Amino acid sequence: MIETCAGVQAAPDEDLVERARRGDASAREELFRRHFDVAYRVAYRLLGHEQDAMDAVQDGFLKGVLHLADFDGRSVFRTWLLRIVTNSALDAGRRRRRRPTVPLPDGEADGMDPGVTDDPSLGLHRGDLRRRIDQALARLGADTRQTFVLFAEAELSYKEIAECQGLPIGTVMSRLHYARQKLQSYLGGIDE
């Protein structure tokens, strides 16, 4: 069991997967609810558009539900699901070109309490910074961006990214190194 923020014990993913395979709808819903936020962040960073990201997550989750019996446990459920969502996002991206990024709303969606600061320019600065980061990410090649997003947004380990993308771990490491160098050069001179 894993502990939630309220101190209540929650079932680990492996238990929920087994229950979901046996037809437990609440276990299936909990699995996907638990991983929605990270799946959305990954899809959003890959596609740059809120509605496209939602569509990719929905498509990925539907495929996950339909193929839950195919999950073999060689990786953790989260990695398996993120691979499906990533593939759905990449498919959506191939069907149409990457749209300009629509910024996420400031304030509570950023995990910030809008009443914490009296400096109104802080929100503008964050918005400008977010746009510059989105533009810099858009300049990376698709494969490099996907690897970097899985690392930075989904917080996957090198090994999990390698499993998710079907790559050798050395390739993951070199893509991340290249992405960091490129992002630093694109974003040079930004002071927060």
N, CA, C and O atoms as a DFTB+ gen file, in Angstrom:
768 C
 N C O
     1  1       0.834      -1.187       0.000
     2  2       0.000       0.000       0.000
     3  2       0.876       1.247       0.000
     4  3       1.949       1.270       0.601
     5  1       0.400       2.275      -0.681
     6  2       1.090       3.552      -0.654
     7  2       0.216       4.548       0.093
     8  3      -1.012       4.458       0.076
     9  1       0.872       5.498       0.749
    10  2       0.122       6.446       1.557
    11  2      -0.212       7.675       0.737
    12  3       0.644       8.204       0.028
    13  1      -1.462       8.137       0.830
    14  2      -1.879       9.345       0.144
    15  2      -1.669      10.526       1.067
    16  3      -1.296      10.360       2.228
    17  1      -1.912      11.738       0.539
    18  2      -1.676      12.937       1.341
    19  2      -2.607      13.017       2.548
    20  3      -2.284      13.705       3.516
    21  1      -3.721      12.353       2.521
    22  2      -4.642      12.377       3.660
    23  2      -4.301      11.294       4.677
    24  3      -5.001      11.130       5.676
    25  1      -3.219      10.555       4.418
    26  2      -2.817       9.506       5.343
    27  2      -3.546       8.194       5.108
    28  3      -3.334       7.235       5.850
    29  1      -4.405       8.128       4.087
    30  2      -5.153       6.924       3.755
    31  2      -4.279       6.048       2.869
    32  3      -3.584       6.543       1.982
    33  1      -4.319       4.766       3.113
    34  2      -3.538       3.836       2.321
    35  2      -4.221       3.611       0.972
    36  3      -5.410       3.297       0.915
    37  1      -3.463       3.774      -0.105
    38  2      -3.980       3.556      -1.454
    39  2      -3.290       2.328      -2.038
    40  3      -2.124       2.055      -1.752
    41  1      -4.025       1.605      -2.849
    42  2      -3.484       0.391      -3.459
    43  2      -2.415       0.757      -4.483
    44  3      -2.574       1.733      -5.216
    45  1      -1.322      -0.018      -4.543
    46  2      -0.313       0.235      -5.575
    47  2      -0.887      -0.071      -6.970
    48  3      -1.870      -0.799      -7.105
    49  1      -0.261       0.492      -7.982
    50  2      -0.729       0.303      -9.355
    51  2      -0.877      -1.165      -9.727
    52  3      -1.835      -1.547     -10.398
    53  1       0.076      -1.990      -9.288
    54  2       0.034      -3.402      -9.657
    55  2      -1.258      -4.062      -9.181
    56  3      -1.854      -4.858      -9.906
    57  1      -1.692      -3.731      -7.958
    58  2      -2.949      -4.290      -7.440
    59  2      -4.140      -3.771      -8.235
    60  3      -5.064      -4.522      -8.545
    61  1      -4.113      -2.480      -8.562
    62  2      -5.210      -1.899      -9.338
    63  2      -5.284      -2.510     -10.734
    64  3      -6.378      -2.728     -11.256
    65  1      -4.134      -2.786     -11.342
    66  2      -4.118      -3.411     -12.668
    67  2      -4.783      -4.780     -12.602
    68  3      -5.609      -5.112     -13.451
    69  1      -4.427      -5.572     -11.601
    70  2      -5.028      -6.907     -11.475
    71  2      -6.533      -6.824     -11.253
    72  3      -7.297      -7.582     -11.850
    73  1      -6.953      -5.906     -10.397
    74  2      -8.395      -5.728     -10.153
    75  2      -9.103      -5.251     -11.416
    76  3     -10.204      -5.710     -11.719
    77  1      -8.476      -4.327     -12.161
    78  2      -9.073      -3.810     -13.397
    79  2      -9.199      -4.910     -14.444
    80  3     -10.183      -4.963     -15.182
    81  1      -8.211      -5.776     -14.504
    82  2      -8.274      -6.899     -15.457
    83  2      -9.434      -7.839     -15.146
    84  3      -9.993      -8.474     -16.040
    85  1      -9.786      -7.915     -13.872
    86  2     -10.910      -8.770     -13.456
    87  2     -12.251      -8.049     -13.601
    88  3     -13.293      -8.595     -13.238
    89  1     -12.226      -6.807     -14.139
    90  2     -13.469      -6.090     -14.409
    91  2     -13.860      -5.059     -13.372
    92  3     -14.968      -4.527     -13.439
    93  1     -13.001      -4.753     -12.420
    94  2     -13.298      -3.757     -11.393
    95  2     -13.176      -2.357     -11.996
    96  3     -12.070      -1.854     -12.187
    97  1     -14.317      -1.732     -12.293
    98  2     -14.330      -0.417     -12.934
    99  2     -13.714       0.653     -12.043
   100  3     -13.059       1.564     -12.548
   101  1     -13.907       0.567     -10.735
   102  2     -13.344       1.587      -9.842
   103  2     -11.817       1.510      -9.830
   104  3     -11.148       2.538      -9.722
   105  1     -11.264       0.308      -9.938
   106  2      -9.807       0.156      -9.991
   107  2      -9.273       0.751     -11.289
   108  3      -8.241       1.423     -11.290
   109  1      -9.969       0.507     -12.382
   110  2      -9.567       1.056     -13.679
   111  2      -9.624       2.579     -13.648
   112  3      -8.705       3.245     -14.123
   113  1     -10.689       3.125     -13.098
   114  2     -10.827       4.587     -13.002
   115  2      -9.727       5.190     -12.125
   116  3      -9.185       6.245     -12.454
   117  1      -9.398       4.538     -11.027
   118  2      -8.361       5.042     -10.131
   119  2      -6.995       5.029     -10.818
   120  3      -6.213       5.967     -10.660
   121  1      -6.707       3.979     -11.573
   122  2      -5.437       3.914     -12.304
   123  2      -5.271       5.110     -13.228
   124  3      -4.221       5.752     -13.249
   125  1      -6.295       5.395     -13.973
   126  2      -6.192       6.464     -14.961
   127  2      -6.302       7.837     -14.305
   128  3      -5.671       8.784     -14.774
   129  1      -7.072       7.971     -13.250
   130  2      -7.147       9.235     -12.521
   131  2      -5.789       9.567     -11.912
   132  3      -5.349      10.717     -11.924
   133  1      -5.149       8.557     -11.389
   134  2      -3.858       8.714     -10.729
   135  2      -2.783       9.240     -11.684
   136  3      -1.877       9.958     -11.262
   137  1      -2.879       8.892     -12.945
   138  2      -1.836       9.236     -13.906
   139  2      -2.265      10.288     -14.931
   140  3      -1.526      10.576     -15.872
   141  1      -3.452      10.860     -14.750
   142  2      -3.947      11.835     -15.717
   143  2      -3.055      13.071     -15.808
   144  3      -2.698      13.487     -16.910
   145  1      -2.689      13.662     -14.676
   146  2      -1.939      14.922     -14.696
   147  2      -0.627      14.793     -15.456
   148  3      -0.323      15.633     -16.304
   149  1       0.141      13.777     -15.175
   150  2       1.426      13.614     -15.855
   151  2       1.210      13.298     -17.332
   152  3       1.975      13.766     -18.175
   153  1       0.200      12.525     -17.658
   154  2      -0.085      12.205     -19.058
   155  2      -0.463      13.475     -19.827
   156  3      -0.038      13.675     -20.965
   157  1      -1.263      14.323     -19.188
   158  2      -1.658      15.573     -19.834
   159  2      -0.442      16.486     -20.038
   160  3      -0.280      17.063     -21.113
   161  1       0.404      16.619     -19.027
   162  2       1.582      17.486     -19.155
   163  2       2.482      17.024     -20.300
   164  3       2.992      17.841     -21.066
   165  1       2.672      15.716     -20.410
   166  2       3.503      15.180     -21.488
   167  2       2.860      15.477     -22.843
   168  3       3.531      15.977     -23.746
   169  1       1.591      15.181     -22.992
   170  2       0.901      15.420     -24.266
   171  2       0.902      16.904     -24.616
   172  3       1.096      17.268     -25.776
   173  1       0.685      17.762     -23.623
   174  2       0.665      19.201     -23.865
   175  2       2.025      19.694     -24.341
   176  3       2.101      20.489     -25.278
   177  1       3.091      19.233     -23.711
   178  2       4.432      19.666     -24.107
   179  2       4.801      19.141     -25.492
   180  3       5.567      19.787     -26.207
   181  1       4.279      18.000     -25.877
   182  2       4.577      17.458     -27.197
   183  2       3.755      18.137     -28.283
   184  3       4.226      18.291     -29.410
   185  1       2.527      18.546     -27.955
   186  2       1.635      19.102     -28.963
   187  2       1.496      20.622     -28.903
   188  3       1.242      21.262     -29.924
   189  1       1.659      21.200     -27.718
   190  2       1.593      22.648     -27.595
   191  2       0.206      23.238     -27.666
   192  3       0.063      24.450     -27.833
   193  1      -0.814      22.424     -27.546
   194  2      -2.189      22.915     -27.641
   195  2      -3.059      22.127     -26.663
   196  3      -3.045      20.896     -26.643
   197  1      -3.809      22.865     -25.858
   198  2      -4.574      22.263     -24.771
   199  2      -5.565      21.196     -25.250
   200  3      -5.582      20.087     -24.715
   201  1      -6.383      21.518     -26.244
   202  2      -7.411      20.572     -26.692
   203  2      -6.793      19.359     -27.372
   204  3      -7.267      18.236     -27.196
   205  1      -5.733      19.579     -28.150
   206  2      -5.049      18.446     -28.782
   207  2      -4.461      17.513     -27.720
   208  3      -4.504      16.291     -27.863
   209  1      -3.914      18.100     -26.659
   210  2      -3.357      17.290     -25.570
   211  2      -4.463      16.477     -24.895
   212  3      -4.280      15.295     -24.606
   213  1      -5.597      17.106     -24.648
   214  2      -6.723      16.375     -24.036
   215  2      -7.173      15.224     -24.939
   216  3      -7.451      14.125     -24.458
   217  1      -7.243      15.480     -26.243
   218  2      -7.632      14.431     -27.185
   219  2      -6.624      13.281     -27.180
   220  3      -7.006      12.111     -27.215
   221  1      -5.332      13.625     -27.136
   222  2      -4.292      12.586     -27.124
   223  2      -4.359      11.758     -25.841
   224  3      -4.198      10.539     -25.882
   225  1      -4.594      12.413     -24.706
   226  2      -4.708      11.692     -23.431
   227  2      -5.927      10.777     -23.470
   228  3      -5.850       9.615     -23.072
   229  1      -7.045      11.301     -23.949
   230  2      -8.256      10.484     -24.035
   231  2      -8.022       9.287     -24.944
   232  3      -8.393       8.166     -24.597
   233  1      -7.413       9.509     -26.098
   234  2      -7.119       8.410     -27.023
   235  2      -6.170       7.397     -26.388
   236  3      -6.377       6.188     -26.491
   237  1      -5.114       7.911     -25.723
   238  2      -4.155       7.023     -25.066
   239  2      -4.784       6.214     -23.950
   240  3      -4.508       5.022     -23.812
   241  1      -5.628       6.854     -23.152
   242  2      -6.282       6.137     -22.059
   243  2      -7.247       5.086     -22.597
   244  3      -7.339       3.989     -22.046
   245  1      -7.964       5.412     -23.664
   246  2      -8.876       4.438     -24.256
   247  2      -8.097       3.213     -24.749
   248  3      -8.506       2.073     -24.529
   249  1      -6.967       3.471     -25.420
   250  2      -6.120       2.357     -25.864
   251  2      -5.592       1.565     -24.662
   252  3      -5.507       0.338     -24.709
   253  1      -5.241       2.274     -23.591
   254  2      -4.765       1.599     -22.387
   255  2      -5.824       0.675     -21.798
   256  3      -5.525      -0.449     -21.394
   257  1      -7.053       1.153     -21.754
   258  2      -8.155       0.332     -21.229
   259  2      -8.369      -0.885     -22.121
   260  3      -8.512      -2.005     -21.630
   261  1      -8.392      -0.665     -23.421
   262  2      -8.640      -1.756     -24.359
   263  2      -7.525      -2.801     -24.363
   264  3      -7.765      -3.972     -24.658
   265  1      -6.305      -2.371     -24.032
   266  2      -5.162      -3.287     -24.090
   267  2      -4.551      -3.554     -22.716
   268  3      -3.385      -3.937     -22.619
   269  1      -5.319      -3.356     -21.673
   270  2      -4.813      -3.583     -20.320
   271  2      -4.322      -5.019     -20.130
   272  3      -3.380      -5.264     -19.375
   273  1      -4.956      -5.950     -20.808
   274  2      -4.525      -7.351     -20.709
   275  2      -3.126      -7.546     -21.298
   276  3      -2.440      -8.510     -20.957
   277  1      -2.700      -6.632     -22.185
   278  2      -1.372      -6.736     -22.803
   279  2      -0.259      -6.209     -21.903
   280  3       0.918      -6.447     -22.178
   281  1      -0.610      -5.501     -20.835
   282  2       0.412      -4.990     -19.921
   283  2       1.052      -6.189     -19.229
   284  3       0.388      -6.936     -18.511
   285  1       2.365      -6.362     -19.460
   286  2       3.032      -7.566     -18.958
   287  2       3.863      -7.340     -17.702
   288  3       4.449      -8.287     -17.178
   289  1       3.926      -6.113     -17.210
   290  2       4.628      -5.852     -15.970
   291  2       6.131      -5.730     -16.099
   292  3       6.822      -5.620     -15.086
   293  1       6.669      -5.745     -17.335
   294  2       8.120      -5.575     -17.492
   295  2       8.553      -4.163     -17.084
   296  3       9.694      -3.956     -16.671
   297  1       7.661      -3.219     -17.199
   298  2       7.905      -1.857     -16.720
   299  2       6.785      -1.547     -15.734
   300  3       5.846      -2.328     -15.581
   301  1       6.893      -0.409     -15.072
   302  2       5.808      -0.025     -14.186
   303  2       4.638       0.456     -15.043
   304  3       4.834       0.882     -16.181
   305  1       3.439       0.390     -14.504
   306  2       2.244       0.759     -15.245
   307  2       2.344       2.179     -15.793
   308  3       1.967       2.435     -16.937
   309  1       2.850       3.100     -14.977
   310  2       2.943       4.506     -15.378
   311  2       3.765       4.646     -16.661
   312  3       3.371       5.389     -17.560
   313  1       4.890       3.952     -16.761
   314  2       5.739       4.010     -17.949
   315  2       5.000       3.448     -19.154
   316  3       5.050       4.028     -20.239
   317  1       4.324       2.342     -18.976
   318  2       3.558       1.714     -20.049
   319  2       2.477       2.663     -20.551
   320  3       2.322       2.847     -21.758
   321  1       1.731       3.264     -19.632
   322  2       0.654       4.174     -20.004
   323  2       1.203       5.429     -20.687
   324  3       0.632       5.899     -21.671
   325  1       2.306       5.971     -20.170
   326  2       2.887       7.164     -20.794
   327  2       3.404       6.877     -22.200
   328  3       3.385       7.758     -23.060
   329  1       3.860       5.664     -22.437
   330  2       4.273       5.317     -23.804
   331  2       3.071       5.349     -24.737
   332  3       3.175       5.840     -25.861
   333  1       1.950       4.841     -24.292
   334  2       0.738       4.857     -25.113
   335  2       0.285       6.293     -25.361
   336  3      -0.042       6.656     -26.491
   337  1       0.265       7.105     -24.315
   338  2      -0.160       8.501     -24.452
   339  2       0.818       9.265     -25.350
   340  3       0.396      10.065     -26.185
   341  1       2.111       9.023     -25.182
   342  2       3.111       9.677     -26.031
   343  2       2.897       9.304     -27.489
   344  3       2.934      10.171     -28.361
   345  1       2.675       8.039     -27.761
   346  2       2.416       7.607     -29.136
   347  2       1.146       8.236     -29.691
   348  3       1.100       8.609     -30.863
   349  1       0.109       8.358     -28.854
   350  2      -1.126       9.015     -29.292
   351  2      -0.868      10.482     -29.611
   352  3      -1.401      11.014     -30.585
   353  1      -0.045      11.139     -28.784
   354  2       0.279      12.542     -29.029
   355  2       1.101      12.680     -30.316
   356  3       0.866      13.591     -31.109
   357  1       2.051      11.784     -30.519
   358  2       2.857      11.844     -31.736
   359  2       2.004      11.579     -32.974
   360  3       2.199      12.217     -34.009
   361  1       1.064      10.646     -32.874
   362  2       0.146      10.395     -33.983
   363  2      -0.681      11.642     -34.281
   364  3      -0.867      12.011     -35.441
   365  1      -1.173      12.284     -33.232
   366  2      -1.965      13.512     -33.412
   367  2      -1.101      14.604     -34.032
   368  3      -1.568      15.357     -34.887
   369  1       0.144      14.692     -33.610
   370  2       1.046      15.687     -34.170
   371  2       1.347      15.446     -35.632
   372  3       1.517      16.396     -36.395
   373  1       1.417      14.181     -36.034
   374  2       1.652      13.874     -37.441
   375  2       0.429      14.203     -38.294
   376  3       0.553      14.568     -39.463
   377  1      -0.763      14.066     -37.687
   378  2      -1.986      14.368     -38.436
   379  2      -2.133      15.855     -38.703
   380  3      -2.830      16.255     -39.636
   381  1      -1.496      16.657     -37.911
   382  2      -1.521      18.103     -38.128
   383  2      -0.217      18.683     -37.611
   384  3       0.453      18.085     -36.770
   385  1       0.124      19.822     -38.111
   386  2       1.368      20.454     -37.656
   387  2       1.180      20.982     -36.253
   388  3       0.060      21.264     -35.827
   389  1       2.291      21.116     -35.532
   390  2       2.260      21.655     -34.174
   391  2       1.689      23.065     -34.210
   392  3       2.196      23.926     -34.930
   393  1       0.651      23.300     -33.446
   394  2       0.042      24.626     -33.363
   395  2       0.830      25.490     -32.406
   396  3       1.586      24.979     -31.580
   397  1       0.657      26.808     -32.511
   398  2       1.312      27.673     -31.521
   399  2       0.816      27.328     -30.124
   400  3      -0.347      26.974     -29.929
   401  1       1.707      27.438     -29.170
   402  2       1.378      27.107     -27.798
   403  2       0.396      28.118     -27.234
   404  3       0.562      29.327     -27.396
   405  1      -0.627      27.604     -26.570
   406  2      -1.564      28.453     -25.855
   407  2      -1.170      28.374     -24.389
   408  3      -1.195      27.290     -23.807
   409  1      -0.807      29.499     -23.775
   410  2      -0.326      29.439     -22.392
   411  2      -1.396      28.939     -21.432
   412  3      -2.579      29.253     -21.570
   413  1      -0.956      28.162     -20.467
   414  2      -1.842      27.739     -19.396
   415  2      -2.125      28.942     -18.515
   416  3      -1.280      29.832     -18.420
   417  1      -3.278      29.003     -17.871
   418  2      -3.587      30.159     -17.038
   419  2      -2.619      30.293     -15.871
   420  3      -2.155      29.296     -15.317
   421  1      -2.320      31.534     -15.504
   422  2      -1.466      31.796     -14.350
   423  2      -2.257      31.551     -13.075
   424  3      -3.472      31.354     -13.106
   425  1      -1.546      31.568     -11.958
   426  2      -2.231      31.472     -10.667
   427  2      -2.261      30.057     -10.150
   428  3      -1.237      29.374     -10.113
   429  1      -3.434      29.621      -9.753
   430  2      -3.560      28.340      -9.065
   431  2      -3.150      27.163      -9.933
   432  3      -2.672      26.157      -9.408
   433  1      -3.323      27.259     -11.256
   434  2      -2.920      26.161     -12.127
   435  2      -1.411      25.960     -12.105
   436  3      -0.928      24.866     -12.395
   437  1      -0.670      26.994     -11.769
   438  2       0.782      26.884     -11.671
   439  2       1.212      26.385     -10.309
   440  3       2.408      26.233     -10.060
   441  1       0.269      26.129      -9.426
   442  2       0.615      25.729      -8.073
   443  2       0.967      26.926      -7.215
   444  3       1.494      26.774      -6.113
   445  1       0.680      28.107      -7.713
   446  2       0.993      29.333      -6.991
   447  2      -0.299      29.932      -6.473
   448  3      -1.324      29.885      -7.153
   449  1      -0.261      30.478      -5.309
   450  2      -1.394      31.200      -4.768
   451  2      -1.295      32.628      -5.281
   452  3      -0.335      33.326      -4.955
   453  1      -2.281      33.092      -6.090
   454  2      -2.157      34.406      -6.679
   455  2      -2.069      35.525      -5.638
   456  3      -1.642      36.630      -5.971
   457  1      -2.453      35.271      -4.412
   458  2      -2.412      36.306      -3.388
   459  2      -1.105      36.355      -2.621
   460  3      -0.974      37.148      -1.689
   461  1      -0.123      35.521      -2.990
   462  2       1.115      35.432      -2.232
   463  2       1.995      36.659      -2.436
   464  3       2.729      37.050      -1.529
   465  1       1.930      37.265      -3.606
   466  2       2.808      38.394      -3.887
   467  2       2.009      39.637      -4.237
   468  3       0.901      39.557      -4.769
   469  1       2.581      40.765      -3.933
   470  2       1.949      42.025      -4.292
   471  2       2.522      42.574      -5.586
   472  3       2.104      43.642      -6.034
   473  1       3.466      41.876      -6.198
   474  2       4.134      42.347      -7.397
   475  2       3.405      41.822      -8.635
   476  3       3.555      40.648      -8.976
   477  1       2.618      42.666      -9.316
   478  2       1.876      42.188     -10.483
   479  2       2.777      41.818     -11.657
   480  3       2.365      41.062     -12.536
   481  1       3.999      42.341     -11.681
   482  2       4.895      42.022     -12.794
   483  2       5.402      40.585     -12.724
   484  3       5.845      40.035     -13.733
   485  1       5.341      39.969     -11.536
   486  2       5.809      38.604     -11.385
   487  2       5.021      37.643     -12.285
   488  3       5.612      36.781     -12.936
   489  1       3.720      37.784     -12.323
   490  2       2.889      36.940     -13.188
   491  2       3.207      37.147     -14.657
   492  3       3.220      36.191     -15.432
   493  1       3.465      38.402     -15.050
   494  2       3.832      38.695     -16.436
   495  2       5.171      38.066     -16.780
   496  3       5.346      37.508     -17.863
   497  1       6.114      38.160     -15.851
   498  2       7.437      37.568     -16.063
   499  2       7.324      36.059     -16.232
   500  3       7.956      35.484     -17.118
   501  1       6.533      35.424     -15.398
   502  2       6.354      33.965     -15.510
   503  2       5.710      33.601     -16.834
   504  3       6.100      32.623     -17.472
   505  1       4.718      34.392     -17.251
   506  2       4.067      34.134     -18.536
   507  2       5.043      34.266     -19.692
   508  3       5.042      33.443     -20.607
   509  1       5.884      35.309     -19.654
   510  2       6.896      35.497     -20.694
   511  2       7.892      34.339     -20.687
   512  3       8.259      33.823     -21.743
   513  1       8.322      33.938     -19.510
   514  2       9.267      32.838     -19.374
   515  2       8.654      31.542     -19.916
   516  3       9.318      30.790     -20.631
   517  1       7.401      31.288     -19.578
   518  2       6.725      30.080     -20.053
   519  2       6.644      30.082     -21.580
   520  3       6.862      29.045     -22.206
   521  1       6.334      31.226     -22.186
   522  2       6.264      31.308     -23.642
   523  2       7.639      31.055     -24.271
   524  3       7.743      30.363     -25.284
   525  1       8.675      31.608     -23.679
   526  2      10.031      31.398     -24.220
   527  2      10.443      29.937     -24.100
   528  3      11.073      29.393     -25.007
   529  1      10.097      29.311     -23.005
   530  2      10.419      27.880     -22.843
   531  2       9.647      27.053     -23.865
   532  3      10.215      26.154     -24.485
   533  1       8.356      27.346     -24.051
   534  2       7.561      26.620     -25.043
   535  2       8.131      26.803     -26.448
   536  3       8.174      25.853     -27.230
   537  1       8.567      28.019     -26.770
   538  2       9.161      28.285     -28.080
   539  2      10.476      27.520     -28.234
   540  3      10.757      26.966     -29.297
   541  1      11.267      27.493     -27.179
   542  2      12.537      26.761     -27.230
   543  2      12.289      25.260     -27.405
   544  3      12.977      24.603     -28.186
   545  1      11.314      24.724     -26.683
   546  2      10.980      23.296     -26.836
   547  2      10.526      22.996     -28.256
   548  3      10.861      21.950     -28.812
   549  1       9.764      23.913     -28.845
   550  2       9.260      23.711     -30.204
   551  2      10.396      23.669     -31.224
   552  3      10.238      23.089     -32.298
   553  1      11.538      24.275     -30.901
   554  2      12.683      24.288     -31.812
   555  2      13.473      22.980     -31.776
   556  3      14.261      22.711     -32.682
   557  1      13.271      22.173     -30.748
   558  2      13.947      20.871     -30.677
   559  2      13.312      19.924     -31.679
   560  3      12.130      20.049     -31.999
   561  1      14.092      18.985     -32.171
   562  2      13.530      17.945     -33.027
   563  2      12.529      17.110     -32.242
   564  3      12.593      17.047     -31.014
   565  1      11.621      16.481     -32.937
   566  2      10.538      15.734     -32.286
   567  2      11.056      14.653     -31.339
   568  3      10.557      14.523     -30.221
   569  1      12.051      13.878     -31.773
   570  2      12.576      12.798     -30.928
   571  2      13.246      13.347     -29.674
   572  3      13.054      12.828     -28.574
   573  1      14.037      14.407     -29.855
   574  2      14.732      15.016     -28.720
   575  2      13.731      15.647     -27.761
   576  3      13.862      15.507     -26.545
   577  1      12.725      16.346     -28.304
   578  2      11.696      16.976     -27.466
   579  2      10.943      15.910     -26.669
   580  3      10.697      16.086     -25.476
   581  1      10.581      14.813     -27.319
   582  2       9.848      13.747     -26.639
   583  2      10.669      13.196     -25.475
   584  3      10.139      13.011     -24.379
   585  1      11.943      12.937     -25.699
   586  2      12.803      12.421     -24.636
   587  2      12.907      13.422     -23.493
   588  3      12.804      13.049     -22.324
   589  1      13.111      14.700     -23.832
   590  2      13.242      15.723     -22.800
   591  2      11.941      15.893     -22.009
   592  3      11.980      16.047     -20.788
   593  1      10.807      15.868     -22.681
   594  2       9.513      16.021     -22.003
   595  2       9.266      14.855     -21.050
   596  3       8.776      15.059     -19.939
   597  1       9.596      13.647     -21.467
   598  2       9.420      12.497     -20.574
   599  2      10.301      12.629     -19.331
   600  3       9.917      12.192     -18.246
   601  1      11.476      13.228     -19.490
   602  2      12.372      13.432     -18.360
   603  2      11.897      14.596     -17.484
   604  3      11.782      14.449     -16.267
   605  1      11.624      15.737     -18.093
   606  2      11.329      16.960     -17.330
   607  2       9.891      17.012     -16.824
   608  3       9.666      17.413     -15.682
   609  1       8.932      16.628     -17.622
   610  2       7.520      16.727     -17.222
   611  2       7.029      15.470     -16.514
   612  3       6.351      15.548     -15.489
   613  1       7.376      14.310     -17.069
   614  2       6.886      13.057     -16.487
   615  2       7.804      12.552     -15.389
   616  3       7.443      11.638     -14.646
   617  1       9.001      13.146     -15.279
   618  2       9.976      12.770     -14.266
   619  2      10.331      11.286     -14.322
   620  3      10.504      10.632     -13.293
   621  1      10.436      10.768     -15.554
   622  2      10.834       9.382     -15.726
   623  2      12.358       9.285     -15.613
   624  3      13.077      10.226     -15.948
   625  1      12.831       8.151     -15.145
   626  2      14.271       7.900     -15.080
   627  2      14.777       7.600     -16.494
   628  3      13.989       7.371     -17.411
   629  1      16.102       7.605     -16.653
   630  2      16.681       7.269     -17.951
   631  2      16.203       5.883     -18.394
   632  3      15.846       5.679     -19.555
   633  1      16.203       4.945     -17.461
   634  2      15.785       3.577     -17.783
   635  2      14.314       3.543     -18.221
   636  3      13.970       2.858     -19.185
   637  1      13.459       4.273     -17.524
   638  2      12.035       4.294     -17.882
   639  2      11.819       4.950     -19.246
   640  3      10.976       4.504     -20.024
   641  1      12.571       5.998     -19.532
   642  2      12.460       6.648     -20.842
   643  2      12.907       5.678     -21.929
   644  3      12.267       5.567     -22.975
   645  1      14.007       4.978     -21.675
   646  2      14.498       3.996     -22.645
   647  2      13.427       2.933     -22.923
   648  3      13.201       2.562     -24.075
   649  1      12.775       2.449     -21.869
   650  2      11.701       1.466     -22.032
   651  2      10.529       2.066     -22.785
   652  3       9.967       1.429     -23.675
   653  1      10.159       3.283     -22.434
   654  2       9.011       3.954     -23.032
   655  2       9.218       4.194     -24.523
   656  3       8.291       4.048     -25.319
   657  1      10.452       4.567     -24.897
   658  2      10.726       4.894     -26.291
   659  2      11.354       3.744     -27.069
   660  3      11.555       3.849     -28.279
   661  1      11.665       2.648     -26.383
   662  2      12.293       1.515     -27.061
   663  2      13.686       1.851     -27.568
   664  3      14.066       1.472     -28.676
   665  1      14.451       2.574     -26.733
   666  2      15.793       3.024     -27.100
   667  2      16.827       2.479     -26.131
   668  3      16.489       2.113     -25.005
   669  1      18.088       2.420     -26.557
   670  2      19.154       2.127     -25.604
   671  2      19.299       3.299     -24.632
   672  3      19.036       4.443     -25.002
   673  1      19.709       3.029     -23.415
   674  2      19.831       4.073     -22.401
   675  2      20.857       5.131     -22.809
   676  3      20.704       6.302     -22.461
   677  1      21.892       4.736     -23.536
   678  2      22.889       5.690     -24.021
   679  2      22.293       6.727     -24.965
   680  3      22.686       7.894     -24.940
   681  1      21.351       6.305     -25.793
   682  2      20.673       7.232     -26.699
   683  2      19.845       8.230     -25.909
   684  3      19.816       9.417     -26.236
   685  1      19.174       7.753     -24.871
   686  2      18.399       8.642     -24.005
   687  2      19.329       9.679     -23.383
   688  3      19.025      10.872     -23.374
   689  1      20.445       9.222     -22.872
   690  2      21.388      10.137     -22.229
   691  2      21.920      11.177     -23.216
   692  3      22.028      12.356     -22.880
   693  1      22.247      10.745     -24.418
   694  2      22.782      11.711     -25.387
   695  2      21.698      12.690     -25.851
   696  3      21.988      13.866     -26.070
   697  1      20.461      12.226     -26.004
   698  2      19.374      13.132     -26.375
   699  2      19.135      14.176     -25.287
   700  3      18.913      15.350     -25.582
   701  1      19.180      13.743     -24.033
   702  2      18.973      14.689     -22.941
   703  2      20.112      15.696     -22.874
   704  3      19.880      16.881     -22.632
   705  1      21.326      15.240     -23.083
   706  2      22.476      16.147     -23.085
   707  2      22.316      17.181     -24.213
   708  3      22.507      18.377     -23.993
   709  1      21.970      16.719     -25.400
   710  2      21.770      17.601     -26.549
   711  2      20.630      18.586     -26.274
   712  3      20.753      19.778     -26.556
   713  1      19.519      18.082     -25.722
   714  2      18.371      18.955     -25.427
   715  2      18.757      20.045     -24.443
   716  3      18.401      21.209     -24.631
   717  1      19.480      19.680     -23.401
   718  2      19.911      20.680     -22.409
   719  2      20.786      21.745     -23.057
   720  3      20.617      22.938     -22.805
   721  1      21.721      21.306     -23.892
   722  2      22.603      22.271     -24.558
   723  2      21.805      23.209     -25.451
   724  3      22.002      24.424     -25.413
   725  1      20.914      22.657     -26.247
   726  2      20.117      23.470     -27.162
   727  2      19.201      24.418     -26.396
   728  3      19.101      25.596     -26.740
   729  1      18.538      23.920     -25.368
   730  2      17.642      24.788     -24.595
   731  2      18.417      25.911     -23.918
   732  3      17.945      27.046     -23.860
   733  1      19.595      25.602     -23.412
   734  2      20.423      26.645     -22.798
   735  2      20.805      27.699     -23.823
   736  3      20.794      28.892     -23.517
   737  1      21.141      27.279     -25.026
   738  2      21.517      28.262     -26.035
   739  2      20.295      29.062     -26.503
   740  3      20.410      30.265     -26.734
   741  1      19.139      28.425     -26.645
   742  2      17.923      29.122     -27.053
   743  2      17.456      30.104     -25.987
   744  3      16.933      31.174     -26.298
   745  1      17.651      29.725     -24.721
   746  2      17.148      30.530     -23.602
   747  2      18.241      31.366     -22.953
   748  3      18.010      31.958     -21.898
   749  1      19.394      31.430     -23.537
   750  2      20.525      32.154     -22.960
   751  2      20.128      33.541     -22.464
   752  3      19.412      34.284     -23.134
   753  1      20.614      33.863     -21.276
   754  2      20.380      35.191     -20.725
   755  2      19.105      35.351     -19.934
   756  3      18.796      36.458     -19.494
   757  1      18.350      34.280     -19.737
   758  2      17.130      34.402     -18.932
   759  2      17.495      34.328     -17.467
   760  3      18.123      33.369     -17.017
   761  1      17.100      35.344     -16.727
   762  2      17.292      35.362     -15.275
   763  2      15.929      35.385     -14.633
   764  3      15.094      36.224     -14.970
   765  1      15.697      34.486     -13.724
   766  2      14.402      34.464     -13.023
   767  2      14.486      35.288     -11.783
   768  3      13.504      35.401     -11.050
